[in-house]
């Protein structure tokens, strides 16, 4: 392989149904004309940002790499922690393998990289404790000097996590990092489109405007690479990809409200103090866990049977919003958490939340993800340009798990444990 540099840009929530629109925008169009691509990429289950991005860099499903949700199971906390740190990933990653070979790696808001060994790292993490602030939290989990420099140079662009200001900050940081450090491998996570879709809907004007902003960002990147002598014809591969799509939703399912009414969840002063069964949402899907510690096996079985009977009754009424009930075994087969007792899939137009009452929900979403990756019109995309890539090759279908092994092959690396395949048909 000729490529000596890899730049991976994740356009969160970019879906297959967007391809017709964005492929006509000037910079995407130019990129695709020189790319191998797939407009039907199957995500993971649950199709959430953290499980998906971990699959991209491991080539394995959530059941194997361990990032089975965005958020940890912490029912007693009003704001649970997320799977922010690298320590939660089981096994190796593409960036770990690159670092072992002496490559220098940069990452900007790439999920599940906090406290990793990445050379220049601005991790995706937020201050989640009363005694902490964002500067201290980020500094403790990423590359201190690098983050201070980015915030000094571009911090005025940022407005918390509001979009498009956040992606504008990331874009400026990416361009600076490429010019200044010239990393061998770089991972960038842009969430403008995902945010607009959550707030306004899949095909909203705001979502289309975000895609147009992404087009400008792609153009800026390719122009910068040309100016810096990083040629996609000679030594640099650029990958644009999505992690999942989104579907419009109108209705919320609160499984924990029932679990509380049946005495499986105890609440005091509005906070969960104890639980025997708990529903952990994944938006378009959800896990139900029965507590193992402190419960006799017979009681676990009794609770499981009671909850299953109730779920079946709920599923029989379409107005309740449950499309499917999966066992723990089936969840594992689908690549999800083998430790759950049940996994639920929402009907179209519905999504799950953890709250006990509708009045507790802070933000009502207009669209979301987390659904079964086989849902119609719910696939994502993959596009690659580089010296080893054959322009014009379109792959009919592929899996998110194929991306890590393929990018490892481009960079002359192995990716041990990967379940995906190398997409050899895209190579010259």
ABEGO torsion letter per residue (X at the ends): XABABBBBBBBBGBBAAAAAAAAABAAAAAAAAABBBBABBBBBOBBBAAAAAAAAAAGBBAAAAGBABABBBBAABABBBBBABAAABBEBBAAAAAAAAGBBBBBBGBBGABGBABABBBBBBBBABAABBAAAAAAAABBAAAAAAAAAAAAAABBEABOAAAAAAAAAAAAAAAAAAGBABBBBBBAAAAAAAAAAEAABAAAAAAAAAAAAAAAAAAAAAAAAGBBAAAABBBBBBBABBBBBBABBBBAAAAAAAAGABBBBGGBBABBABBBBBAGABBBBBBBABGBBAAAAAAAAAAAAAAAAAAAABAAAGBABBBBAAAAAAAGBBAABABBBBBBBGBBBBABABAAABABBBABBBGBBAABBGABBBBBBBEAABBBGBBBABBBAAAAAAAAAAAAGBBBBGBABBBBAAABX
